[in-house]
Amino acid sequence: MSHHPDTPHLDRIQSPADLRGLSDSELRRIADELRTETIAAVSQTGGHLGAGLGVVELTVALHAVFDTPRDKLVWDVSHQCYPHKILTGRRDRMPTLRKRGGISGFTKRSESPYDPFGAAHSSTSISAALGFSVARDLGGVPDTGAGDAIAVIGDGAMSGGMAFEAMNNAGHLGKRLFVILNDNEMSIAPPTGAMSSYLSRLYAGAPFQELKAAAKGAVSLLPGPFQEGARRAKELLKAATVGGTLFEELGFSYVGPIDGHDMEQLLAVLRTVKARADGPILIHTITKKGKGFRHAEGTPDRGHARAPFDVVTGEQRKAPSNAPSYTKVFARSLIKEAEADDKIVAVTAAMPDGTGLDLFAERFPKRTFDVGIAEQHAVTFCAGMAAGGMKPFAAIYSTFLQRGYDQVVHDVAIQRLPVRFAIDRAGLVGADGATHAGSFDVAYLANLPGFVVMAAADEAELVHMVATAAAHNDGPIAFRYPRGEGVGVEMPERGVPLEIGKGRMIQEGKDVAILSFGTRLSEVQKAAEALSAKGITPTIADARFAKPLDRDMILRLAADHDALITIEEGAVGGFGSHVAHLLAEEGVFDHGLKFRSMVLPDIFIDQASPSDMYAVAAMNADDIEAKVLDVLGVASMGKRA
């Protein structure tokens, strides 16, 4: 049973302005109640829990010290923004979090003036905040006014090269800019690489209590943030380490580390730097992801993403699975291929759990590489390994692979290197919404010369496509598959490589052919059952390949039917566009073929269940049925919603 917590102090806060007249002790109580409120809200909706719990005090302090929304608070990635949303007038809408018609799980400009910059991918906040700072100094005045800019970025996001590009530019320009490094010693996965080690060394040499004393000493002695007090405090921390030297070399003044859960420290430091800063400054805060909820603190991911859960026990309320997830099918299939081929290696960009490579890493730890939030590097790293004689699988979400597109083109495709791209989260993904939808990968990969592009229609097909990719050495190859469970088909023991560029016939019919690419095939089959009751039996084919196309099968479908419909879980410019181009070049349209292409609409679809999102896209079984009836000129029976 859910019980709403007692939050008398938080109840008085309608906007951040209400925080600014409160005492420090009152702000401390607000933070305690905000943490309880955040846990209660996410227990009902599910979502990203741990990251928000780690920044509760920081969120309260930032809104109390800075004049938001005039001052621009930019959250990197922004899965830590739930406490921010509660404080900025959206508390009553938290039950709609990540639901259809509700509020986003990330910051979103159209949702609130307190969200000056939308995010859901990593390492963008410093660039955006610098943009706000430069716009302010050049006379730009947004609707909410032009004030300071504050970027809050986690240590995991600092592994993204864009963050360093922005810091380098900010240091060069010398603009007044605040960067809060929220260092919780881990991102979604344990943090990877030299940056994480560097941050750890900053405070590994001294008890945390001494760090707190040093930070407080810095504030108490501070006539200006970069004067003697700050130097003395930092020297205490730099006795056995290099301290903030890296950031200072980039042109930033450095304050920290400070305890990100100590409201006294946070308020003192933020007030001081706000009053004194005249250039870019980095404030290094140490926080604990999942802070204050033991069922998050005690888990490996610190409560990163949660289904609805019981607040008392922490037990998540997940529907029982009827079929294995595509992600696990991929991981298990890759393990089998790697057992037979010691040249197979796997690369992820900070998403080992999400891509299933955590399972691969358990079996092959030396052949698994997590490069951090660095998709560009991941792609070129794979290209180098391919050139060096290995068989790399780059397991990256569709929406994240977009960030490495230049490398896909220049470092992989032009050189015809056999990098295997395992593209998870293809199509519409549900609660994470438009920022995480895999809408564009077919279009942006299938136009590259020499690229093989596949899509699995079900989990058994995915097994075969992993085997196909493992066996393919003549250039790059990609296969895409959705989030969530398979459809429950019989699974092969091990995959069998498919013939490149050859589809398969599913059902022979007449008059109209439906050519499916990807997991809409199950919806096509449902539509066919409904159509059979109307005396219509469509031919159904599974394309398997968007590139190279199965020319013979497609031309035969066109020749033997009055109408041909393609369907795919991607944007215009993908599979259907390639089919249309083939038909046009072969002169098929000169002889009266009716052709339709069902693709995602030319909009970004907001969060909802995947089924609801595909309803918006008009790509569910009833939509397919209606498309067939329309193309055949048969009046639809019954009114469709």
Protein Blocks (a to p, Z undefined) as FASTA:
>chain_A
ZZddddfklmmpmbfklmmmpcfklmmmmmmmmmmmmmmmmmmnopafklmmmmmmmmmm
mmmmpccfkbccddehjlmmmmmmmmnoplmmmmmgoiahiacfbdcfklomklmbgcfb
ehklmmmmmmmmmmmmnopacfkopadddddddfklmmpmklmmmmmmmmmnopacdddd
ddehiafbccedjklmmmmmmmmmpcfklmmmmmmmmmmmmmbfklmklmmmmmmmmmmm
gkjmlmmmnopaceddddfkbmklmmmmmmmmmmmocbdcdddddddehihiaklmmpmk
lomaacdddfklopacddddfbdcfklmmmmmmmmmmmmomkbccddehilmlnopmmmm
mmmmmlcccebjafklmmmmmmmmmmnopacdddddfklmmmmmmmmmmmmmmnopacdd
ddehiajebjnommlpcfklmmmmmmpghiacdddfbfklmmmmmmmmmmpcgbcddddd
dedjdehiacdfbdcdddehiacdfbdcehiacddedjklmmmmmmmmmmmmnopacddd
dekpabdcdfklmmmmmmmpcbdcddddddehilmmmmmmmmmmnommmnopacdddddd
fbdcddddfklmmmmnopafklmmmmmmmmnopacehjaZZ
